[in-house]
């Protein structure tokens, strides 16, 4: 029986996705699930939700315990085989607000502020010490556990744990799974090329991974993709109709490869679009500056309602999600190989990126754990862009 510790278990909806997936897998359905959070109300709600789910879909086979506050953290971690990290240090108010408002006073504008730039650095500096604290407790009470990190800024945090502790760690991000879909959806090509029928190769760094290959039944789709993208971008840039993915498509046409994370994110990581001397680019490329804090208010309200809905629903059920978490755990438990996209230390996997960088590459998962796969050199222009981000990540 595996022990799965969930850090930040007050994230009720996300806990349902990851732990509900575990309950649906034969190798994990009898696990001991240890829920840890510093918010008593949210922890209690997650426990109630998971108890219902455990009863409805899992015949009550999982054992679920709760652990509130830092004093109970080591008990939550003791003997764990897997630790899922989904904490957010500081929350929306005051920290996310501060991440935007302080840089804005000095003329620095942002879109998301969770990965790079001033806001991403702020977030990394307040989160990494907390993660290092519990990673060192893991070294004491569960030294062989795998830490599955979902918290941003991914490369700063996962890389910090990989360099600063002996804990086996992989960073997980949704952008790899959604990369091909977002590209084909942007260009109205989903019907011709269903993503499930496509082969992709993604490598680089988190939020700036490169779609190095996209094929459908052995055919390279990039020539058609670039032709369609050029036609659509020409119309969107010059006319009143705008699109949510213009920055990524523009970068693809200039650099040759599509990038994993959204246009909203990407516009922060490169110097081409958010410029005080060229403010017209903001409208031309449909970049939502400073909009994220306002969106957080509605998102938080939505998540609270979702949480209430799942907590109070006696008939709660679950359909397996696209999260990698349970896939990784099952592959390790059963020694049945699985492939994922993960963030691991660059041990020669991408030779033209720094060896201490946290890189996003295909990973083989089996009884040996998560093993990054060799990719080789990135196209030099891709590596050059990655290095500008890696410099900040390593300095943080």
Secondary structure, DSSP 8 states (H G I E B T S, - for coil): --EEEEETTT-HHHHHHHHHHHHTSTTTTT-EEEEEES-HHHHHHHHHHHHHHHHHHHTT-SEEEEEESGGGHHHHHTT-SEEEE---SSIIIIIIHHHHHHHHHTT---S--SSSHHHHHHHHHHHHHHHHHHHHHHHHH-TT-EEEE--SSHHHHHHHHHHHSS-EEEE--TTTTTHHHHHHHHTT-TTTS-GGGEEEEEEEETTEEEEEEEEETTEE-HHHHHHHHHHHHHHHHHSS---TTHHHHHHHHHHSSEESS-HHHHHHHSSSSS-TT-THHHHHTT--TT-HHHHHHHHHHHHHHHHHHHHH-TT------S-SHHHHHHHHHH---EEEEEEEE-SSSSTTS-TTSEEEEEEEEETTEEEE-------HHHHHHHHHHHHHHHH-
